[in-house]
Structure formats: structure tokens, C-alpha cells
């Protein structure tokens, strides 16, 4: 990259202002994760035996 190209790139970044779309999206995602984070991950209530039986019934015939 040449010096004028670097200067133009920096100028373009400065034109975005203090809050870019990326930082707004990151902030929104952080807020959504914080709001949804309760006590931990939700576990499936379905037993492995049920899943295995469904797999044998639906996938093995293929």
C-alpha cells in the first residue's frame, strides 16, 4: 500500500465516526447474550434412547 492509499483508508475510517456499524452490532449482540444468559445452557429433555430409536426408524431405512 502506498502512503496516499493508507491515508485515504484512515480518512474513510474516520468518516464512520466513533460508532461504526460493526461496533453497534457487537454492542447489540452483547446485550442480547447478557439478557438471555440465565443459569446456563438448556439441556434436552429427550433421552438418548428416544433419539437413537428415532434415528434407527427414520435414517436407517434410507
Buried (B, 14 or more C-beta within 10 A) or exposed (E): EEEEEEEEEEEEEEEEEEEEEEEEEEEEEEEEEEEEEEEEEEEEEEEEEEEEEEEEEEEEEE
